[in-house]
Amino acid sequence: MNKSFLLWTGLIFLFALEILRVYFIMPFPGSQQHDTVGFAYFLDRNIIWLRIIALALVIWPLLFYLRSGRVWQKMTLILVLLVYGGVFYLFNFRFLADKMFYQPRVKQFATDSTNKDQLVIGVALHGAAKAYPIEIIGYHHQVRDTVGGQPILVTYCTVCRTGRVYSPFVQGKYAAFRLVGMDHFNAMFEDADTRSWWQQATGKAITGPLKGQQLPEIASAQMTLGDWQTLHPNNQTLQPDPYFKSKYDSLKGYDEGTIKNNLEKRDPGSWQFKSWVVGIESGGRSKAYDWNSLIRDRVIPDTIGKLHLLLTIDSNNKTFYALSYNDSLSFQYDSASKTLRDITTRSTWQPSGSCTDGPLKGAQLQPVQAYQEFWHSWRTFHPGTVMVK
């Protein structure tokens, strides 16, 4: 077989392996729009054998040309090999997700914080409560912790604006996860034991030996730290790791949607690719509520299957609440007092669902799991969702 053909076929194969292995699981142009995670997983699991095949094609003609080729052929090959070395380094030590985003070196918690307006993901379990600022966990993507004696995995994807909390047990065994990349712009994690790839937004294994399995989700809420501390006075808040200060600084403005990064910035209009929505799933059905409409109307009553839902927002326009309520009640927003009034009993309710005046004083509406995220994310992972405008 022609030595030149073998040489260049093998070299192109080598370059393609290194680039495509990372291209399909990182946010390069055109890489996240198609269902390529299976192919990316194949490349990742078989990269060593594929490299051996490529080297087998290259080694004989490469040695021939380096020994007997003309000067320009030798110089060209040396240059190509140097370029390959650079590509190998970049795509194996610089562009991989777990080489760009690291776990906190130090995890410290405080019972108080000066920045009450920062958004957090809050978790309350067994009488204990902790808050994880989004502009901290947004860089790390995952933080392993314990709340009330229960291990949890707090995750966040800034490109989807998705915060999720899971039980980190796989097949009954505590699992360590690493950030491996993304699929459809959503972070993916790999468990150390089976090396399956897990989707951050859903907690599902989307490829690997455990494909189709699901991490149990733990209830969480997104709101300002001040509002979370009001609900949970015993709260402890994750503090910034000083080593990653510059990384946290790069996310300033993310809470408010004013960050300039194209992957993480907000579309201020409604129902655009990166518009904010509140997503809720119940009984196998899902709905998405326009954030701008919630800001305007202050309260949105609705039903999802058998669930009677009340969506409210605090006066800070940051903290939202999803609540279940008795269908005999009918709520209206009182702009003067910034509270809710139910027409049926004429009781007064806070946006958080607590009744503060009237016949039902002391009652509390029960929270429903809800998420604020980018519209492109919710519609991708909930393809049958209903848009509530």
KETOR-141222 format. One record per residue: z, x, y of N, C-alpha, C in turn; residue in three letters. Coordinates in steps of 0.05 Angstrom, whole numbers, padded with zeros to 5 digits, always signed. Layout:
<recs>
ZXYZXYZXYala/...
</recs>
This chain:
<recs>
+00000+00017-00024+00000+00000+00000+00000+00018+00025met/-00013+00009+00046-00015+00024+00071+00012+00031+00082asn/+00016+00058+00086+00042+00067+00096+00049+00056+00123lys/+00029+00055+00140+00034+00045+00167+00042+00015+00167ser/+00030+00000+00149+00037-00029+00147+00066-00032+00137phe/+00074-00016+00117+00101-00018+00107+00121-00010+00129leu/+00115+00011+00143+00133+00021+00163+00138+00001+00185leu/+00117-00010+00196+00120-00029+00219+00130-00056+00210trp/+00124-00064+00185+00135-00089+00174+00165-00086+00171thr/+00174-00063+00160+00202-00059+00157+00217-00057+00183gly/+00205-00043+00202+00219-00040+00228+00221-00067+00243leu/+00200-00082+00242+00201-00109+00255+00222-00126+00241ile/+00223-00124+00214+00243-00139+00199+00271-00131+00207phe/+00276-00104+00210+00302-00095+00218+00310-00106+00246leu/+00292-00104+00265+00298-00114+00292+00303-00144+00291phe/+00287-00159+00276+00290-00188+00275+00317-00195+00262ala/+00326-00181+00242+00351-00187+00229+00374-00184+00249leu/+00375-00162+00263+00397-00158+00282+00398-00178+00304glu/+00374-00184+00315+00372-00203+00338+00377-00232+00329ile/+00363-00241+00308+00366-00269+00300+00393-00276+00289leu/+00406-00257+00277+00433-00262+00266+00452-00271+00288arg/+00449-00260+00312+00466-00268+00335+00453-00289+00352val/+00427-00288+00355+00412-00306+00373+00419-00335+00367tyr/+00419-00343+00342+00422-00371+00335+00451-00381+00339phe/+00470-00363+00342+00498-00373+00345+00510-00364+00371ile/+00493-00357+00391+00503-00351+00418+00485-00365+00438met/+00494-00368+00463+00479-00385+00482+00456-00370+00495pro/+00437-00360+00479+00412-00349+00489+00392-00371+00495phe/+00373-00367+00513+00354-00388+00519+00340-00399+00494pro/+00341-00425+00490+00328-00438+00467+00342-00437+00441gly/+00366-00424+00440+00379-00420+00414+00396-00443+00405ser/+00404-00462+00423+00424-00482+00416+00413-00510+00413gln/+00387-00513+00415+00375-00540+00415+00367-00550+00388gln/+00368-00532+00367+00357-00540+00341+00379-00536+00320his/+00374-00548+00296+00393-00546+00274+00388-00520+00258asp/+00397-00498+00268+00392-00472+00256+00417-00459+00244thr/+00439-00473+00244+00464-00461+00235+00463-00452+00206val/+00449-00467+00189+00446-00459+00161+00432-00433+00158gly/+00410-00429+00173+00395-00404+00172+00412-00381+00183phe/+00426-00387+00205+00444-00366+00217+00465-00358+00197ala/+00476-00377+00183+00497-00371+00163+00486-00354+00141tyr/+00461-00360+00132+00448-00344+00111+00445-00316+00120phe/+00436-00312+00144+00432-00285+00155+00459-00270+00156leu/+00479-00284+00166+00506-00271+00169+00517-00263+00142asp/+00515-00280+00122+00527-00274+00096+00511-00253+00080arg/+00485-00251+00086+00468-00233+00070+00457-00210+00086asn/+00469-00204+00109+00457-00184+00127+00455-00156+00114ile/+00475-00149+00098+00474-00122+00085+00451-00119+00066ile/+00447-00139+00049+00425-00138+00030+00398-00140+00044trp/+00397-00155+00065+00372-00157+00080+00365-00131+00094leu/+00386-00118+00104+00381-00091+00116+00371-00071+00095arg/+00383-00073+00071+00374-00054+00050+00345-00059+00043ile/+00337-00084+00042+00308-00090+00036+00291-00079+00058ile/+00299-00083+00083+00283-00072+00105+00282-00042+00105ala/+00304-00029+00099+00305+00000+00098+00288+00011+00075leu/+00287-00004+00053+00271+00004+00030+00241+00004+00037ala/+00233-00015+00054+00206-00015+00064+00200+00008+00083leu/+00220+00016+00097+00216+00035+00119+00218+00065+00110val/+00237+00070+00092+00246+00098+00088+00223+00117+00079ile/+00206+00109+00060+00185+00127+00050+00164+00132+00072trp/+00152+00112+00084+00133+00118+00105+00145+00132+00130pro/+00171+00126+00135+00184+00138+00158+00186+00168+00154leu/+00196+00176+00130+00198+00205+00123+00171+00219+00124leu/+00151+00204+00114+00124+00216+00113+00114+00222+00142phe/+00117+00203+00160+00107+00207+00187+00124+00228+00202tyr/+00150+00228+00197+00167+00248+00211+00161+00276+00201leu/+00151+00279+00176+00145+00305+00166+00116+00314+00172arg/+00097+00294+00168+00069+00302+00169+00053+00288+00191ser/+00065+00271+00206+00051+00256+00227+00045+00274+00251gly/+00028+00263+00268+00023+00277+00293+00047+00276+00312arg/+00046+00293+00332+00068+00294+00350+00074+00267+00363val/+00053+00253+00372+00057+00227+00385+00068+00206+00366trp/+00061+00209+00340+00072+00190+00320+00102+00195+00316gln/+00109+00221+00315+00137+00228+00312+00154+00219+00336lys/+00143+00224+00360+00158+00216+00384+00161+00186+00386met/+00140+00171+00378+00141+00142+00379+00162+00132+00359thr/+00163+00143+00335+00183+00134+00315+00211+00141+00324leu/+00215+00164+00336+00242+00172+00345+00251+00152+00367ile/+00232+00146+00385+00239+00127+00406+00246+00099+00395leu/+00230+00090+00375+00235+00064+00363+00262+00064+00349val/+00269+00086+00335+00295+00088+00322+00318+00087+00342leu/+00314+00101+00364+00335+00100+00385+00339+00072+00396leu/+00316+00058+00400+00318+00031+00410+00332+00013+00389val/+00326+00017+00364+00339+00002+00343+00369+00007+00343tyr/+00377+00032+00347+00405+00039+00349+00419+00024+00371gly/+00405+00022+00394+00416+00007+00416+00418-00023+00410gly/+00398-00034+00398+00398-00062+00390+00420-00067+00370val/+00423-00049+00350+00444-00052+00330+00472-00053+00343phe/+00476-00034+00362+00502-00033+00376+00507-00059+00392tyr/+00487-00067+00407+00491-00090+00425+00497-00115+00408leu/+00481-00120+00387+00484-00145+00372+00505-00145+00351phe/+00518-00122+00347+00540-00121+00328+00567-00114+00341asn/+00567-00103+00365+00592-00095+00378+00595-00106+00407phe/+00575-00118+00418+00577-00129+00445+00572-00159+00447arg/+00552-00168+00432+00544-00196+00435+00557-00215+00416phe/+00572-00205+00396+00586-00223+00378+00609-00237+00392leu/+00614-00262+00385+00634-00278+00400+00662-00265+00398ala/+00669-00256+00374+00697-00245+00371+00700-00217+00383asp/+00677-00206+00394+00679-00181+00409+00679-00186+00439lys/+00676-00211+00446+00676-00219+00474+00701-00234+00482met/+00712-00250+00463+00735-00267+00469+00757-00260+00449phe/+00780-00252+00460+00802-00242+00443+00826-00261+00444tyr/+00843-00259+00424+00868-00274+00423+00888-00261+00443gln/+00907-00277+00453+00927-00266+00470+00943-00244+00456pro/+00948-00222+00470+00964-00201+00459+00994-00209+00460arg/+01001-00224+00481+01028-00233+00485+01028-00263+00490val/+01044-00278+00475+01047-00306+00481+01075-00311+00491lys/+01076-00318+00517+01102-00324+00529+01101-00353+00541gln/+01123-00366+00540+01125-00394+00550+01147-00395+00571phe/+01143-00413+00590+01163-00417+00611+01168-00447+00614ala/+01193-00454+00621+01200-00482+00624+01191-00494+00651thr/+01182-00476+00669+01173-00486+00695+01149-00470+00703asp/+01133-00481+00721+01109-00467+00731+01104-00476+00759ser/+01094-00458+00775+01089-00464+00804+01064-00480+00808thr/+01045-00478+00789+01019-00492+00792+01020-00518+00777asn/+01030-00539+00790+01033-00565+00777+01006-00579+00774lys/+00986-00571+00790+00960-00584+00790+00941-00574+00769asp/+00947-00552+00755+00929-00542+00736+00927-00561+00712gln/+00903-00562+00700+00899-00579+00677+00909-00565+00652leu/+00922-00580+00634+00932-00569+00609+00924-00587+00586val/+00925-00576+00563+00925-00591+00538+00953-00592+00528ile/+00965-00616+00527+00992-00619+00519+00995-00629+00491gly/+01016-00619+00477+01022-00626+00450+01052-00632+00448val/+01059-00655+00437+01087-00662+00432+01092-00668+00403ala/+01110-00654+00390+01115-00658+00362+01145-00654+00356leu/+01156-00673+00341+01184-00670+00331+01204-00663+00353his/+01201-00676+00376+01219-00673+00398+01214-00649+00416gly/+01194-00633+00410+01186-00610+00426+01160-00615+00440ala/+01155-00602+00462+01130-00606+00477+01121-00579+00489ala/+01095-00574+00487+01084-00550+00499+01058-00557+00513lys/+01052-00541+00533+01027-00545+00549+01012-00519+00549ala/+00985-00521+00547+00967-00498+00545+00946-00501+00568tyr/+00950-00485+00589+00931-00487+00612+00902-00482+00603pro/+00884-00500+00612+00856-00498+00603+00843-00472+00612ile/+00850-00462+00636+00838-00438+00646+00849-00413+00632glu/+00868-00417+00614+00877-00395+00596+00864-00398+00569ile/+00868-00421+00556+00856-00424+00529+00826-00426+00530ile/+00815-00432+00554+00786-00433+00556+00773-00406+00551gly/+00787-00384+00559+00777-00358+00553+00781-00351+00523tyr/+00805-00356+00513+00812-00348+00486+00798-00365+00465his/+00791-00390+00472+00779-00409+00454+00798-00420+00433his/+00817-00404+00424+00837-00414+00405+00863-00400+00410gln/+00885-00415+00406+00911-00403+00407+00927-00415+00384val/+00937-00397+00367+00954-00406+00344+00983-00407+00353arg/+00996-00429+00347+01024-00432+00357+01039-00450+00338asp/+01064-00455+00345+01082-00474+00331+01095-00492+00351thr/+01095-00518+00346+01109-00537+00363+01127-00554+00346val/+01153-00554+00352+01172-00569+00336+01172-00560+00307gly/+01167-00535+00302+01167-00524+00275+01141-00528+00260gly/+01122-00541+00273+01096-00547+00259+01074-00528+00270gln/+01061-00513+00252+01039-00496+00261+01015-00513+00272pro/+01004-00503+00294+00981-00517+00305+00960-00497+00314ile/+00935-00506+00316+00913-00490+00326+00902-00504+00351leu/+00907-00493+00374+00898-00505+00399+00870-00492+00406val/+00850-00509+00409+00823-00498+00413+00811-00510+00438thr/+00792-00494+00450+00778-00504+00474+00751-00491+00475tyr/+00731-00506+00483+00704-00496+00487+00696-00503+00516cys/+00693-00483+00533+00687-00488+00561+00659-00498+00565thr/+00641-00491+00547+00613-00499+00549+00609-00529+00543val/+00628-00540+00527+00627-00569+00521+00650-00584+00535cys/+00669-00569+00546+00693-00580+00559+00709-00597+00538arg/+00711-00586+00514+00725-00600+00493+00751-00586+00485thr/+00773-00600+00488+00798-00591+00479+00807-00606+00454gly/+00813-00592+00433+00822-00604+00408+00845-00588+00396arg/+00863-00602+00382+00885-00589+00369+00884-00597+00340val/+00886-00577+00322+00884-00582+00293+00907-00570+00278tyr/+00911-00580+00254+00929-00568+00235+00914-00545+00222ser/+00924-00520+00223+00909-00497+00213+00912-00492+00183pro/+00912-00513+00168+00914-00510+00139+00888-00518+00125phe/+00878-00500+00109+00854-00504+00094+00860-00504+00064val/+00855-00526+00051+00862-00529+00022+00891-00523+00017gln/+00908-00533+00035+00937-00530+00032+00948-00503+00039gly/+00931-00485+00049+00940-00457+00055+00935-00452+00085lys/+00955-00439+00097+00952-00432+00125+00929-00413+00129tyr/+00911-00419+00147+00886-00404+00150+00885-00390+00177ala/+00875-00366+00177+00869-00351+00202+00840-00356+00208ala/+00834-00361+00234+00807-00367+00242+00798-00346+00263phe/+00773-00340+00263+00761-00323+00284+00738-00338+00296arg/+00734-00333+00322+00711-00345+00336+00686-00331+00326leu/+00666-00346+00316+00642-00334+00304+00618-00338+00322val/+00618-00358+00339+00595-00364+00355+00595-00393+00364gly/+00571-00405+00367+00569-00432+00374+00545-00446+00361met/+00546-00472+00359+00524-00488+00349+00522-00513+00367asp/+00498-00518+00377+00494-00539+00397+00514-00537+00420his/+00517-00512+00429+00534-00504+00452+00564-00507+00446phe/+00571-00514+00421+00599-00518+00415+00610-00494+00398asn/+00634-00486+00405+00646-00463+00391+00649-00468+00361ala/+00645-00446+00346+00649-00447+00317+00670-00426+00309met/+00686-00433+00290+00706-00415+00279+00701-00411+00249phe/+00709-00387+00240+00706-00380+00212+00734-00375+00200glu/+00740-00389+00178+00766-00384+00166+00764-00359+00148asp/+00785-00343+00147+00785-00317+00134+00781-00318+00104ala/+00791-00340+00091+00790-00341+00062+00763-00349+00051asp/+00752-00371+00060+00727-00381+00049+00703-00373+00066thr/+00708-00364+00090+00687-00357+00110+00668-00380+00116arg/+00679-00404+00114+00664-00428+00123+00664-00428+00153ser/+00644-00441+00165+00642-00444+00194+00650-00472+00202trp/+00669-00474+00221+00681-00499+00229+00674-00505+00258trp/+00666-00530+00263+00658-00539+00290+00683-00546+00306gln/+00684-00536+00330+00708-00540+00347+00711-00569+00355gln/+00690-00582+00363+00692-00609+00374+00699-00630+00353ala/+00694-00625+00328+00699-00645+00307+00719-00636+00286thr/+00723-00609+00284+00741-00599+00263+00728-00599+00236gly/+00702-00603+00234+00688-00604+00208+00676-00576+00201lys/+00676-00571+00175+00662-00547+00165+00633-00555+00163ala/+00615-00541+00179+00587-00549+00180+00569-00532+00162ile/+00580-00510+00152+00565-00494+00133+00585-00476+00118thr/+00577-00466+00095+00595-00450+00079+00606-00465+00055gly/+00624-00452+00039+00635-00465+00015+00649-00491+00020pro/+00661-00495+00043+00676-00520+00048+00661-00539+00066leu/+00635-00537+00067+00619-00555+00084+00626-00584+00078lys/+00631-00599+00100+00638-00627+00098+00667-00633+00099gly/+00684-00612+00095+00713-00617+00097+00721-00618+00127gln/+00745-00628+00131+00755-00634+00158+00783-00623+00162gln/+00787-00610+00185+00814-00602+00192+00828-00627+00204leu/+00853-00632+00195+00868-00654+00207+00873-00650+00236pro/+00867-00670+00253+00871-00667+00281+00900-00676+00289glu/+00911-00662+00308+00937-00668+00319+00934-00679+00347ile/+00949-00701+00352+00947-00715+00378+00953-00696+00401ala/+00936-00698+00422+00940-00682+00446+00931-00698+00470ser/+00937-00687+00493+00929-00701+00518+00921-00680+00539ala/+00901-00687+00555+00893-00670+00577+00903-00683+00603gln/+00917-00668+00619+00927-00678+00645+00937-00655+00661met/+00946-00660+00685+00958-00639+00701+00985-00631+00689thr/+00993-00606+00694+01018-00597+00684+01041-00613+00695leu/+01039-00621+00721+01060-00637+00733+01064-00663+00719gly/+01042-00677+00713+01044-00703+00700+01054-00699+00671asp/+01046-00678+00658+01056-00673+00630+01086-00668+00631trp/+01095-00653+00650+01124-00647+00652+01140-00672+00659gln/+01128-00690+00674+01142-00716+00679+01146-00731+00653thr/+01126-00731+00636+01128-00745+00610+01146-00730+00591leu/+01147-00703+00593+01161-00687+00574+01177-00666+00590his/+01201-00673+00600+01217-00654+00616+01225-00629+00601pro/+01225-00630+00574+01233-00606+00559+01209-00588+00553asn/+01187-00592+00567+01162-00578+00561+01164-00548+00566asn/+01149-00533+00550+01145-00504+00554+01116-00499+00558gln/+01109-00482+00578+01081-00477+00585+01073-00449+00578thr/+01050-00447+00565+01039-00420+00559+01033-00405+00585leu/+01042-00380+00586+01038-00363+00609+01014-00345+00606gln/+01001-00337+00628+00978-00319+00626+00986-00292+00614pro/+00969-00281+00597+00973-00254+00586+00962-00235+00607asp/+00979-00218+00619+00969-00200+00641+00945-00183+00633pro/+00942-00177+00608+00920-00160+00599+00893-00173+00605tyr/+00892-00200+00605+00867-00215+00607+00864-00228+00635phe/+00878-00218+00655+00878-00230+00681+00849-00234+00692lys/+00833-00213+00690+00805-00215+00700+00789-00237+00686ser/+00795-00241+00660+00781-00261+00645+00789-00289+00654lys/+00815-00293+00659+00825-00318+00669+00814-00324+00697tyr/+00812-00303+00713+00802-00306+00741+00773-00316+00741asp/+00758-00308+00720+00730-00316+00719+00727-00346+00714ser/+00749-00359+00706+00748-00388+00701+00760-00404+00724leu/+00767-00391+00746+00778-00406+00769+00757-00426+00779lys/+00766-00450+00784+00748-00471+00792+00738-00488+00768gly/+00744-00479+00744+00735-00495+00720+00749-00522+00719tyr/+00775-00522+00725+00790-00548+00725+00776-00569+00742asp/+00768-00560+00766+00757-00579+00785+00727-00584+00782glu/+00714-00568+00764+00686-00570+00760+00669-00556+00782gly/+00682-00538+00797+00668-00524+00818+00659-00496+00810thr/+00664-00488+00786+00655-00462+00776+00625-00460+00778ile/+00614-00436+00783+00586-00433+00788+00570-00425+00762lys/+00584-00417+00741+00571-00410+00716+00553-00433+00706asn/+00528-00427+00700+00510-00448+00692+00518-00462+00666asn/+00531-00447+00648+00540-00459+00623+00564-00477+00626leu/+00580-00472+00647+00606-00486+00649+00609-00504+00674glu/+00589-00503+00691+00592-00519+00716+00587-00548+00710lys/+00596-00565+00728+00594-00594+00725+00570-00605+00740arg/+00556-00624+00728+00536-00640+00743+00552-00663+00757asp/+00551-00664+00783+00568-00684+00797+00558-00713+00793pro/+00533-00717+00787+00522-00744+00782+00531-00755+00755gly/+00523-00779+00750+00531-00793+00725+00509-00790+00704ser/+00518-00786+00679+00501-00786+00656+00480-00764+00656trp/+00487-00742+00670+00470-00718+00668+00480-00700+00646gln/+00466-00679+00640+00473-00662+00617+00502-00653+00618phe/+00511-00645+00641+00539-00635+00644+00556-00653+00662lys/+00550-00679+00662+00567-00698+00675+00593-00701+00658ser/+00615-00708+00672+00640-00713+00658+00640-00742+00647trp/+00650-00744+00623+00655-00771+00611+00682-00770+00597val/+00693-00794+00593+00716-00797+00575+00706-00808+00549val/+00711-00794+00527+00701-00803+00501+00724-00813+00484gly/+00720-00836+00471+00741-00848+00454+00727-00858+00428ile/+00740-00852+00406+00730-00862+00380+00752-00877+00366glu/+00745-00900+00355+00764-00917+00341+00750-00934+00320ser/+00761-00934+00296+00750-00950+00275+00721-00944+00269gly/+00713-00919+00271+00686-00911+00265+00666-00916+00287gly/+00675-00927+00310+00658-00932+00333+00667-00913+00356arg/+00648-00907+00373+00654-00890+00396+00641-00900+00421ser/+00655-00894+00443+00644-00901+00470+00649-00878+00489lys/+00631-00877+00509+00634-00857+00530+00636-00871+00557ala/+00655-00864+00573+00660-00876+00599+00654-00857+00621tyr/+00638-00865+00640+00630-00848+00662+00655-00841+00680asp/+00658-00815+00684+00681-00806+00700+00679-00816+00729trp/+00656-00816+00740+00653-00826+00768+00660-00855+00770asn/+00654-00871+00750+00661-00899+00750+00691-00903+00748ser/+00704-00886+00732+00733-00887+00730+00746-00881+00756leu/+00736-00860+00770+00747-00853+00797+00744-00877+00816ile/+00721-00890+00815+00716-00912+00833+00732-00937+00827arg/+00734-00945+00801+00746-00970+00793+00776-00967+00788asp/+00785-00943+00782+00814-00937+00776+00824-00948+00750arg/+00814-00970+00741+00822-00981+00715+00798-00993+00702val/+00795-00988+00676+00772-00999+00660+00784-01011+00635ile/+00785-01038+00633+00792-01051+00608+00768-01054+00590pro/+00772-01051+00564+00749-01052+00546+00760-01056+00518asp/+00742-01060+00499+00749-01062+00471+00730-01043+00455thr/+00742-01030+00435+00726-01015+00415+00734-01026+00388ile/+00717-01042+00376+00724-01055+00352+00748-01074+00357gly/+00770-01069+00342+00793-01086+00346+00813-01074+00366lys/+00806-01051+00377+00824-01038+00396+00819-01049+00425leu/+00841-01060+00437+00840-01068+00465+00849-01043+00481his/+00830-01034+00497+00834-01008+00510+00836-01011+00540leu/+00854-00995+00552+00857-00994+00581+00854-00965+00589leu/+00834-00959+00605+00829-00932+00615+00838-00931+00644leu/+00856-00913+00651+00866-00911+00678+00865-00882+00688thr/+00869-00878+00714+00869-00851+00725+00890-00850+00746ile/+00903-00827+00748+00925-00822+00767+00913-00818+00795asp/+00930-00820+00815+00921-00817+00843+00910-00789+00849ser/+00917-00769+00831+00907-00742+00836+00878-00739+00826asn/+00867-00760+00814+00839-00759+00804+00834-00738+00783asn/+00856-00729+00770+00854-00709+00749+00864-00719+00722lys/+00888-00732+00723+00901-00742+00699+00890-00770+00693thr/+00881-00773+00668+00872-00799+00659+00888-00808+00635phe/+00889-00834+00630+00904-00844+00608+00887-00865+00593tyr/+00887-00863+00567+00875-00884+00550+00898-00898+00535ala/+00899-00924+00538+00922-00939+00528+00913-00964+00513leu/+00928-00971+00492+00923-00996+00478+00942-01017+00489ser/+00932-01042+00491+00948-01063+00503+00943-01090+00489tyr/+00962-01108+00493+00960-01135+00482+00938-01150+00498asn/+00920-01163+00483+00898-01176+00497+00906-01200+00513asp/+00932-01207+00512+00941-01229+00529+00945-01220+00558ser/+00946-01194+00562+00950-01183+00589+00923-01178+00603leu/+00922-01181+00629+00898-01176+00645+00906-01159+00669ser/+00894-01135+00671+00903-01116+00691+00884-01114+00715phe/+00897-01110+00738+00882-01104+00763+00895-01081+00777gln/+00879-01065+00792+00889-01043+00806+00898-01051+00834tyr/+00922-01043+00842+00932-01049+00869+00929-01023+00886asp/+00910-01022+00903+00905-00998+00919+00928-00991+00938ser/+00942-01011+00947+00964-01005+00966+00987-00990+00953ala/+00995-00998+00929+01017-00985+00915+01008-00965+00894ser/+00981-00964+00890+00969-00946+00870+00982-00951+00842lys/+00986-00976+00836+00996-00984+00810+00978-01006+00799thr/+00984-01014+00774+00970-01035+00761+00987-01061+00761leu/+00974-01083+00763+00988-01109+00761+00975-01125+00739arg/+00991-01135+00721+00979-01154+00701+00983-01182+00711asp/+00961-01196+00712+00960-01223+00723+00977-01242+00707ile/+00979-01238+00681+00993-01256+00663+01023-01258+00670thr/+01036-01235+00672+01065-01235+00676+01073-01226+00704thr/+01053-01216+00719+01058-01206+00746+01076-01182+00746arg/+01076-01167+00724+01091-01142+00722+01075-01119+00735ser/+01090-01099+00742+01078-01075+00755+01078-01052+00735thr/+01056-01038+00733+01053-01017+00713+01043-00991+00727trp/+01052-00969+00717+01041-00943+00726+01016-00937+00711gln/+00998-00920+00722+00974-00913+00707+00980-00900+00679pro/+01004-00889+00676+01011-00877+00650+01018-00898+00629ser/+01019-00924+00637+01025-00945+00618+01054-00954+00617gly/+01071-00945+00635+01099-00953+00635+01102-00976+00655ser/+01116-00997+00647+01121-01020+00664+01147-01015+00680cys/+01144-01016+00707+01167-01008+00724+01179-01032+00739thr/+01166-01055+00737+01177-01078+00751+01166-01104+00739asp/+01182-01125+00740+01173-01151+00730+01185-01157+00703gly/+01176-01180+00691+01188-01189+00665+01185-01168+00643pro/+01165-01151+00644+01161-01132+00622+01172-01104+00629leu/+01188-01102+00649+01199-01076+00657+01212-01061+00634lys/+01205-01036+00631+01214-01020+00609+01195-01017+00586gly/+01174-01035+00586+01154-01033+00565+01136-01009+00569ala/+01124-01000+00548+01106-00976+00549+01082-00982+00532gln/+01058-00980+00544+01033-00982+00529+01029-00957+00513leu/+01018-00959+00489+01015-00937+00471+00990-00921+00477gln/+00992-00894+00477+00969-00878+00483+00948-00878+00461pro/+00923-00875+00468+00901-00873+00450+00888-00846+00454val/+00881-00832+00432+00869-00806+00435+00842-00808+00450gln/+00840-00793+00471+00815-00793+00487+00810-00765+00498ala/+00785-00760+00505+00777-00733+00513+00760-00734+00538tyr/+00764-00716+00556+00745-00712+00578+00728-00689+00570gln/+00701-00693+00571+00683-00672+00564+00656-00676+00576glu/+00638-00657+00572+00611-00660+00582+00596-00680+00566phe/+00579-00695+00580+00563-00716+00567+00546-00705+00544trp/+00534-00682+00548+00517-00671+00527+00533-00666+00501his/+00558-00659+00504+00574-00654+00480+00581-00680+00466ser/+00591-00699+00481+00599-00724+00468+00576-00738+00454trp/+00553-00739+00466+00530-00753+00454+00519-00737+00430arg/+00522-00710+00430+00513-00694+00408+00530-00699+00383thr/+00556-00699+00386+00574-00702+00364+00583-00730+00358phe/+00573-00749+00374+00577-00778+00369+00551-00792+00375his/+00531-00788+00358+00504-00797+00364+00501-00827+00367pro/+00519-00842+00356+00517-00871+00359+00534-00882+00382gly/+00543-00865+00399+00562-00874+00420+00549-00894+00439thr/+00566-00911+00450+00558-00931+00470+00565-00921+00497val/+00546-00922+00516+00551-00913+00543+00563-00937+00559met/+00586-00933+00571+00599-00953+00588+00595-00944+00617val/+00578-00958+00631+00572-00949+00659+00588-00964+00679lys/
</recs>
